[in-house]
Amino acid sequence: MQKIKFCKVEELPEGKSLDKKILARKIAVFNDNGVISAMESECKHMKAPLNMGKVENGVVTCHWHDWKYDLKSGKCLTHEKMDLKKFEIEISDGYIFILFDF
C-alpha cells in the first residue's frame, strides 16, 4: 500500500472538492458535511471535472449534465455500469492522504 499526501484538511471546506493528478490518475477529494471521500475526478459521461459539481447528501452532481455519483461507493446513480473508481483515504497530522494498493 502506498500513501500519498493530497492536501491539508483545512484546504477542503465543507461542500467543496479538489482534484489533482497523482500517479497518472485524476483524483477528486470531496468534503460532504465533514465526511471526506476520494474517487476518480472525471464524469464518465463526457469527462467533466466533478470537482466543479455540487456536493450534498452523499452525492456529487456533475455540473455539465447532472449525472450523479455516490461519494461512498463511486456508483453512478444516473446510469448503470458507469461507476467511478474509489480510493481509500487517511487523515493524519492535518493532511488528507490517498491510499493506493497496486
CNS distance restraints for C-alpha pairs under 8 A (distance, minus, plus):
assign (resid   1 and name CA) (resid  99 and name CA) 6.57 0.50 0.50
assign (resid   1 and name CA) (resid 100 and name CA) 5.54 0.50 0.50
assign (resid   1 and name CA) (resid 101 and name CA) 4.58 0.50 0.50
assign (resid   1 and name CA) (resid 102 and name CA) 7.08 0.50 0.50
assign (resid   2 and name CA) (resid  99 and name CA) 5.67 0.50 0.50
assign (resid   2 and name CA) (resid 100 and name CA) 5.03 0.50 0.50
assign (resid   2 and name CA) (resid 101 and name CA) 6.40 0.50 0.50
assign (resid   3 and name CA) (resid  97 and name CA) 6.08 0.50 0.50
assign (resid   3 and name CA) (resid  98 and name CA) 5.70 0.50 0.50
assign (resid   3 and name CA) (resid  99 and name CA) 4.59 0.50 0.50
assign (resid   3 and name CA) (resid 100 and name CA) 6.34 0.50 0.50
assign (resid   4 and name CA) (resid  97 and name CA) 5.27 0.50 0.50
assign (resid   4 and name CA) (resid  98 and name CA) 5.29 0.50 0.50
assign (resid   4 and name CA) (resid  99 and name CA) 6.54 0.50 0.50
assign (resid   4 and name CA) (resid 100 and name CA) 7.99 0.50 0.50
assign (resid   5 and name CA) (resid  95 and name CA) 6.87 0.50 0.50
assign (resid   5 and name CA) (resid  96 and name CA) 6.15 0.50 0.50
assign (resid   5 and name CA) (resid  97 and name CA) 4.37 0.50 0.50
assign (resid   5 and name CA) (resid  98 and name CA) 6.46 0.50 0.50
assign (resid   6 and name CA) (resid  20 and name CA) 7.78 0.50 0.50
assign (resid   6 and name CA) (resid  95 and name CA) 7.29 0.50 0.50
assign (resid   6 and name CA) (resid  96 and name CA) 5.56 0.50 0.50
assign (resid   6 and name CA) (resid  97 and name CA) 5.26 0.50 0.50
assign (resid   6 and name CA) (resid  98 and name CA) 6.44 0.50 0.50
assign (resid   7 and name CA) (resid  11 and name CA) 6.65 0.50 0.50
assign (resid   7 and name CA) (resid  12 and name CA) 7.96 0.50 0.50
assign (resid   7 and name CA) (resid  95 and name CA) 5.72 0.50 0.50
assign (resid   7 and name CA) (resid  96 and name CA) 5.52 0.50 0.50
assign (resid   7 and name CA) (resid  97 and name CA) 7.39 0.50 0.50
assign (resid   8 and name CA) (resid  12 and name CA) 7.38 0.50 0.50
assign (resid   8 and name CA) (resid  94 and name CA) 5.82 0.50 0.50
assign (resid   8 and name CA) (resid  95 and name CA) 4.25 0.50 0.50
assign (resid   8 and name CA) (resid  96 and name CA) 6.01 0.50 0.50
assign (resid   9 and name CA) (resid  13 and name CA) 7.92 0.50 0.50
assign (resid   9 and name CA) (resid  91 and name CA) 7.87 0.50 0.50
assign (resid   9 and name CA) (resid  94 and name CA) 5.60 0.50 0.50
assign (resid   9 and name CA) (resid  95 and name CA) 5.27 0.50 0.50
assign (resid   9 and name CA) (resid  96 and name CA) 5.94 0.50 0.50
assign (resid  10 and name CA) (resid  94 and name CA) 7.69 0.50 0.50
assign (resid  12 and name CA) (resid  16 and name CA) 6.24 0.50 0.50
assign (resid  12 and name CA) (resid  17 and name CA) 6.32 0.50 0.50
assign (resid  12 and name CA) (resid  18 and name CA) 7.05 0.50 0.50
assign (resid  12 and name CA) (resid  30 and name CA) 7.60 0.50 0.50
assign (resid  12 and name CA) (resid  31 and name CA) 6.52 0.50 0.50
assign (resid  13 and name CA) (resid  17 and name CA) 7.87 0.50 0.50
assign (resid  13 and name CA) (resid  31 and name CA) 6.60 0.50 0.50
assign (resid  14 and name CA) (resid  31 and name CA) 5.06 0.50 0.50
assign (resid  14 and name CA) (resid  32 and name CA) 5.75 0.50 0.50
assign (resid  14 and name CA) (resid  33 and name CA) 5.28 0.50 0.50
assign (resid  14 and name CA) (resid  34 and name CA) 5.98 0.50 0.50
assign (resid  15 and name CA) (resid  30 and name CA) 7.44 0.50 0.50
assign (resid  15 and name CA) (resid  31 and name CA) 5.49 0.50 0.50
assign (resid  15 and name CA) (resid  32 and name CA) 5.13 0.50 0.50
assign (resid  15 and name CA) (resid  33 and name CA) 6.40 0.50 0.50
assign (resid  15 and name CA) (resid  54 and name CA) 7.57 0.50 0.50
assign (resid  15 and name CA) (resid  55 and name CA) 5.31 0.50 0.50
assign (resid  15 and name CA) (resid  56 and name CA) 6.49 0.50 0.50
assign (resid  16 and name CA) (resid  30 and name CA) 6.07 0.50 0.50
assign (resid  16 and name CA) (resid  31 and name CA) 5.66 0.50 0.50
assign (resid  16 and name CA) (resid  32 and name CA) 7.36 0.50 0.50
assign (resid  16 and name CA) (resid  51 and name CA) 7.51 0.50 0.50
assign (resid  16 and name CA) (resid  54 and name CA) 7.87 0.50 0.50
assign (resid  16 and name CA) (resid  55 and name CA) 6.55 0.50 0.50
assign (resid  17 and name CA) (resid  28 and name CA) 6.58 0.50 0.50
assign (resid  17 and name CA) (resid  29 and name CA) 5.42 0.50 0.50
assign (resid  17 and name CA) (resid  30 and name CA) 4.28 0.50 0.50
assign (resid  17 and name CA) (resid  31 and name CA) 6.15 0.50 0.50
assign (resid  17 and name CA) (resid  51 and name CA) 5.06 0.50 0.50
assign (resid  17 and name CA) (resid  52 and name CA) 7.51 0.50 0.50
assign (resid  17 and name CA) (resid  55 and name CA) 7.88 0.50 0.50
assign (resid  18 and name CA) (resid  28 and name CA) 5.47 0.50 0.50
assign (resid  18 and name CA) (resid  29 and name CA) 5.46 0.50 0.50
assign (resid  18 and name CA) (resid  30 and name CA) 6.77 0.50 0.50
assign (resid  18 and name CA) (resid  51 and name CA) 5.58 0.50 0.50
assign (resid  19 and name CA) (resid  26 and name CA) 6.85 0.50 0.50
assign (resid  19 and name CA) (resid  27 and name CA) 5.41 0.50 0.50
assign (resid  19 and name CA) (resid  28 and name CA) 4.04 0.50 0.50
assign (resid  19 and name CA) (resid  29 and name CA) 6.27 0.50 0.50
assign (resid  19 and name CA) (resid  41 and name CA) 6.46 0.50 0.50
assign (resid  19 and name CA) (resid  51 and name CA) 6.14 0.50 0.50
assign (resid  20 and name CA) (resid  26 and name CA) 5.72 0.50 0.50
assign (resid  20 and name CA) (resid  27 and name CA) 5.56 0.50 0.50
assign (resid  20 and name CA) (resid  28 and name CA) 6.58 0.50 0.50
assign (resid  21 and name CA) (resid  25 and name CA) 5.27 0.50 0.50
assign (resid  21 and name CA) (resid  26 and name CA) 4.34 0.50 0.50
assign (resid  21 and name CA) (resid  27 and name CA) 6.12 0.50 0.50
assign (resid  22 and name CA) (resid  26 and name CA) 6.38 0.50 0.50
assign (resid  22 and name CA) (resid  27 and name CA) 6.98 0.50 0.50
assign (resid  25 and name CA) (resid  40 and name CA) 7.54 0.50 0.50
assign (resid  26 and name CA) (resid  40 and name CA) 5.93 0.50 0.50
assign (resid  26 and name CA) (resid  41 and name CA) 5.50 0.50 0.50
assign (resid  26 and name CA) (resid  42 and name CA) 7.41 0.50 0.50
assign (resid  27 and name CA) (resid  38 and name CA) 6.80 0.50 0.50
assign (resid  27 and name CA) (resid  39 and name CA) 5.66 0.50 0.50
assign (resid  27 and name CA) (resid  40 and name CA) 4.60 0.50 0.50
assign (resid  27 and name CA) (resid  41 and name CA) 4.71 0.50 0.50
assign (resid  28 and name CA) (resid  38 and name CA) 5.59 0.50 0.50
assign (resid  28 and name CA) (resid  39 and name CA) 5.65 0.50 0.50
assign (resid  28 and name CA) (resid  40 and name CA) 5.97 0.50 0.50
assign (resid  28 and name CA) (resid  41 and name CA) 4.57 0.50 0.50
assign (resid  28 and name CA) (resid  50 and name CA) 7.30 0.50 0.50
assign (resid  28 and name CA) (resid  51 and name CA) 6.20 0.50 0.50
assign (resid  29 and name CA) (resid  36 and name CA) 6.88 0.50 0.50
assign (resid  29 and name CA) (resid  37 and name CA) 5.60 0.50 0.50
assign (resid  29 and name CA) (resid  38 and name CA) 4.30 0.50 0.50
assign (resid  29 and name CA) (resid  39 and name CA) 6.74 0.50 0.50
assign (resid  29 and name CA) (resid  51 and name CA) 7.84 0.50 0.50
assign (resid  30 and name CA) (resid  35 and name CA) 7.84 0.50 0.50
assign (resid  30 and name CA) (resid  36 and name CA) 5.54 0.50 0.50
assign (resid  30 and name CA) (resid  37 and name CA) 5.31 0.50 0.50
assign (resid  30 and name CA) (resid  38 and name CA) 6.24 0.50 0.50
assign (resid  30 and name CA) (resid  51 and name CA) 7.69 0.50 0.50
assign (resid  30 and name CA) (resid  55 and name CA) 7.48 0.50 0.50
assign (resid  30 and name CA) (resid  71 and name CA) 7.78 0.50 0.50
assign (resid  31 and name CA) (resid  35 and name CA) 5.48 0.50 0.50
assign (resid  31 and name CA) (resid  36 and name CA) 4.67 0.50 0.50
assign (resid  31 and name CA) (resid  37 and name CA) 6.79 0.50 0.50
assign (resid  31 and name CA) (resid  55 and name CA) 7.69 0.50 0.50
assign (resid  32 and name CA) (resid  36 and name CA) 6.52 0.50 0.50
assign (resid  32 and name CA) (resid  55 and name CA) 6.24 0.50 0.50
assign (resid  32 and name CA) (resid  56 and name CA) 5.91 0.50 0.50
assign (resid  32 and name CA) (resid  57 and name CA) 6.98 0.50 0.50
assign (resid  32 and name CA) (resid  58 and name CA) 6.36 0.50 0.50
assign (resid  33 and name CA) (resid  56 and name CA) 7.77 0.50 0.50
assign (resid  36 and name CA) (resid  89 and name CA) 7.91 0.50 0.50
assign (resid  37 and name CA) (resid  71 and name CA) 6.32 0.50 0.50
assign (resid  37 and name CA) (resid  72 and name CA) 6.76 0.50 0.50
assign (resid  37 and name CA) (resid  87 and name CA) 7.68 0.50 0.50
assign (resid  37 and name CA) (resid  88 and name CA) 7.51 0.50 0.50
assign (resid  37 and name CA) (resid  89 and name CA) 6.84 0.50 0.50
assign (resid  38 and name CA) (resid  71 and name CA) 7.56 0.50 0.50
assign (resid  38 and name CA) (resid  86 and name CA) 6.03 0.50 0.50
assign (resid  38 and name CA) (resid  87 and name CA) 5.27 0.50 0.50
assign (resid  38 and name CA) (resid  88 and name CA) 6.78 0.50 0.50
assign (resid  38 and name CA) (resid  89 and name CA) 6.84 0.50 0.50
assign (resid  38 and name CA) (resid  98 and name CA) 7.61 0.50 0.50
assign (resid  39 and name CA) (resid  71 and name CA) 7.79 0.50 0.50
assign (resid  39 and name CA) (resid  74 and name CA) 6.51 0.50 0.50
assign (resid  39 and name CA) (resid  84 and name CA) 6.49 0.50 0.50
assign (resid  39 and name CA) (resid  85 and name CA) 5.53 0.50 0.50
assign (resid  39 and name CA) (resid  86 and name CA) 4.16 0.50 0.50
assign (resid  39 and name CA) (resid  87 and name CA) 5.32 0.50 0.50
assign (resid  40 and name CA) (resid  84 and name CA) 5.73 0.50 0.50
assign (resid  40 and name CA) (resid  85 and name CA) 5.57 0.50 0.50
assign (resid  40 and name CA) (resid  86 and name CA) 6.63 0.50 0.50
assign (resid  40 and name CA) (resid  87 and name CA) 7.97 0.50 0.50
assign (resid  41 and name CA) (resid  49 and name CA) 5.93 0.50 0.50
assign (resid  41 and name CA) (resid  50 and name CA) 5.44 0.50 0.50
assign (resid  41 and name CA) (resid  51 and name CA) 6.73 0.50 0.50
assign (resid  42 and name CA) (resid  47 and name CA) 4.68 0.50 0.50
assign (resid  42 and name CA) (resid  48 and name CA) 5.35 0.50 0.50
assign (resid  42 and name CA) (resid  49 and name CA) 4.82 0.50 0.50
assign (resid  42 and name CA) (resid  50 and name CA) 5.56 0.50 0.50
assign (resid  43 and name CA) (resid  47 and name CA) 4.68 0.50 0.50
assign (resid  43 and name CA) (resid  48 and name CA) 5.19 0.50 0.50
assign (resid  43 and name CA) (resid  49 and name CA) 6.51 0.50 0.50
assign (resid  43 and name CA) (resid  50 and name CA) 6.13 0.50 0.50
assign (resid  43 and name CA) (resid  62 and name CA) 6.77 0.50 0.50
assign (resid  43 and name CA) (resid  67 and name CA) 7.54 0.50 0.50
assign (resid  43 and name CA) (resid  84 and name CA) 7.98 0.50 0.50
assign (resid  44 and name CA) (resid  48 and name CA) 7.95 0.50 0.50
assign (resid  44 and name CA) (resid  82 and name CA) 6.10 0.50 0.50
assign (resid  44 and name CA) (resid  83 and name CA) 7.63 0.50 0.50
assign (resid  44 and name CA) (resid  84 and name CA) 7.51 0.50 0.50
assign (resid  45 and name CA) (resid  67 and name CA) 7.68 0.50 0.50
assign (resid  48 and name CA) (resid  62 and name CA) 7.06 0.50 0.50
assign (resid  48 and name CA) (resid  63 and name CA) 7.73 0.50 0.50
assign (resid  48 and name CA) (resid  64 and name CA) 6.68 0.50 0.50
assign (resid  49 and name CA) (resid  53 and name CA) 7.56 0.50 0.50
assign (resid  49 and name CA) (resid  62 and name CA) 7.61 0.50 0.50
assign (resid  50 and name CA) (resid  60 and name CA) 7.26 0.50 0.50
assign (resid  50 and name CA) (resid  61 and name CA) 7.44 0.50 0.50
assign (resid  50 and name CA) (resid  62 and name CA) 5.55 0.50 0.50
assign (resid  50 and name CA) (resid  63 and name CA) 7.38 0.50 0.50
assign (resid  52 and name CA) (resid  62 and name CA) 7.36 0.50 0.50
assign (resid  52 and name CA) (resid  63 and name CA) 6.48 0.50 0.50
assign (resid  53 and name CA) (resid  60 and name CA) 6.11 0.50 0.50
assign (resid  53 and name CA) (resid  61 and name CA) 5.23 0.50 0.50
assign (resid  53 and name CA) (resid  62 and name CA) 4.68 0.50 0.50
assign (resid  53 and name CA) (resid  63 and name CA) 4.73 0.50 0.50
assign (resid  54 and name CA) (resid  60 and name CA) 5.48 0.50 0.50
assign (resid  54 and name CA) (resid  61 and name CA) 5.17 0.50 0.50
assign (resid  54 and name CA) (resid  62 and name CA) 6.95 0.50 0.50
assign (resid  54 and name CA) (resid  63 and name CA) 7.02 0.50 0.50
assign (resid  55 and name CA) (resid  59 and name CA) 5.85 0.50 0.50
assign (resid  55 and name CA) (resid  60 and name CA) 4.49 0.50 0.50
assign (resid  55 and name CA) (resid  61 and name CA) 6.64 0.50 0.50
assign (resid  56 and name CA) (resid  60 and name CA) 6.56 0.50 0.50
assign (resid  58 and name CA) (resid  70 and name CA) 6.04 0.50 0.50
assign (resid  58 and name CA) (resid  71 and name CA) 5.38 0.50 0.50
assign (resid  58 and name CA) (resid  72 and name CA) 7.01 0.50 0.50
assign (resid  59 and name CA) (resid  68 and name CA) 6.45 0.50 0.50
assign (resid  59 and name CA) (resid  69 and name CA) 5.53 0.50 0.50
assign (resid  59 and name CA) (resid  70 and name CA) 4.71 0.50 0.50
assign (resid  59 and name CA) (resid  71 and name CA) 5.38 0.50 0.50
assign (resid  60 and name CA) (resid  68 and name CA) 5.74 0.50 0.50
assign (resid  60 and name CA) (resid  69 and name CA) 5.43 0.50 0.50
assign (resid  60 and name CA) (resid  70 and name CA) 6.72 0.50 0.50
assign (resid  60 and name CA) (resid  71 and name CA) 6.68 0.50 0.50
assign (resid  61 and name CA) (resid  66 and name CA) 5.39 0.50 0.50
assign (resid  61 and name CA) (resid  67 and name CA) 5.63 0.50 0.50
assign (resid  61 and name CA) (resid  68 and name CA) 4.47 0.50 0.50
assign (resid  61 and name CA) (resid  69 and name CA) 6.58 0.50 0.50
assign (resid  62 and name CA) (resid  66 and name CA) 4.84 0.50 0.50
assign (resid  62 and name CA) (resid  67 and name CA) 5.22 0.50 0.50
assign (resid  62 and name CA) (resid  68 and name CA) 6.33 0.50 0.50
assign (resid  67 and name CA) (resid  76 and name CA) 7.50 0.50 0.50
assign (resid  67 and name CA) (resid  77 and name CA) 7.37 0.50 0.50
assign (resid  67 and name CA) (resid  78 and name CA) 5.55 0.50 0.50
assign (resid  68 and name CA) (resid  76 and name CA) 5.92 0.50 0.50
assign (resid  68 and name CA) (resid  77 and name CA) 5.27 0.50 0.50
assign (resid  68 and name CA) (resid  78 and name CA) 5.68 0.50 0.50
assign (resid  69 and name CA) (resid  74 and name CA) 5.80 0.50 0.50
assign (resid  69 and name CA) (resid  75 and name CA) 5.53 0.50 0.50
assign (resid  69 and name CA) (resid  76 and name CA) 4.45 0.50 0.50
assign (resid  69 and name CA) (resid  77 and name CA) 5.48 0.50 0.50
assign (resid  69 and name CA) (resid  78 and name CA) 7.59 0.50 0.50
assign (resid  69 and name CA) (resid  83 and name CA) 7.59 0.50 0.50
assign (resid  69 and name CA) (resid  84 and name CA) 7.92 0.50 0.50
assign (resid  70 and name CA) (resid  74 and name CA) 5.16 0.50 0.50
assign (resid  70 and name CA) (resid  75 and name CA) 5.29 0.50 0.50
assign (resid  70 and name CA) (resid  76 and name CA) 6.48 0.50 0.50
assign (resid  70 and name CA) (resid  77 and name CA) 6.78 0.50 0.50
assign (resid  71 and name CA) (resid  75 and name CA) 7.80 0.50 0.50
assign (resid  72 and name CA) (resid  86 and name CA) 7.96 0.50 0.50
assign (resid  73 and name CA) (resid  86 and name CA) 6.44 0.50 0.50
assign (resid  74 and name CA) (resid  83 and name CA) 5.61 0.50 0.50
assign (resid  74 and name CA) (resid  84 and name CA) 4.75 0.50 0.50
assign (resid  74 and name CA) (resid  85 and name CA) 6.04 0.50 0.50
assign (resid  74 and name CA) (resid  86 and name CA) 5.58 0.50 0.50
assign (resid  75 and name CA) (resid  82 and name CA) 7.34 0.50 0.50
assign (resid  75 and name CA) (resid  83 and name CA) 4.45 0.50 0.50
assign (resid  75 and name CA) (resid  84 and name CA) 6.29 0.50 0.50
assign (resid  76 and name CA) (resid  80 and name CA) 6.61 0.50 0.50
assign (resid  76 and name CA) (resid  81 and name CA) 7.44 0.50 0.50
assign (resid  76 and name CA) (resid  82 and name CA) 5.63 0.50 0.50
assign (resid  76 and name CA) (resid  83 and name CA) 4.74 0.50 0.50
assign (resid  76 and name CA) (resid  84 and name CA) 7.15 0.50 0.50
assign (resid  87 and name CA) (resid  98 and name CA) 6.63 0.50 0.50
assign (resid  87 and name CA) (resid  99 and name CA) 6.55 0.50 0.50
assign (resid  87 and name CA) (resid 100 and name CA) 7.12 0.50 0.50
assign (resid  88 and name CA) (resid  98 and name CA) 6.12 0.50 0.50
assign (resid  88 and name CA) (resid  99 and name CA) 5.32 0.50 0.50
assign (resid  88 and name CA) (resid 100 and name CA) 7.44 0.50 0.50
assign (resid  89 and name CA) (resid  96 and name CA) 6.77 0.50 0.50
assign (resid  89 and name CA) (resid  97 and name CA) 5.49 0.50 0.50
assign (resid  89 and name CA) (resid  98 and name CA) 4.67 0.50 0.50
assign (resid  89 and name CA) (resid  99 and name CA) 5.61 0.50 0.50
assign (resid  90 and name CA) (resid  96 and name CA) 5.90 0.50 0.50
assign (resid  90 and name CA) (resid  97 and name CA) 5.09 0.50 0.50
assign (resid  90 and name CA) (resid  98 and name CA) 6.56 0.50 0.50
assign (resid  90 and name CA) (resid  99 and name CA) 7.17 0.50 0.50
assign (resid  91 and name CA) (resid  95 and name CA) 5.60 0.50 0.50
assign (resid  91 and name CA) (resid  96 and name CA) 4.65 0.50 0.50
assign (resid  91 and name CA) (resid  97 and name CA) 6.13 0.50 0.50
assign (resid  92 and name CA) (resid  96 and name CA) 6.68 0.50 0.50
assign (resid  92 and name CA) (resid  97 and name CA) 7.63 0.50 0.50
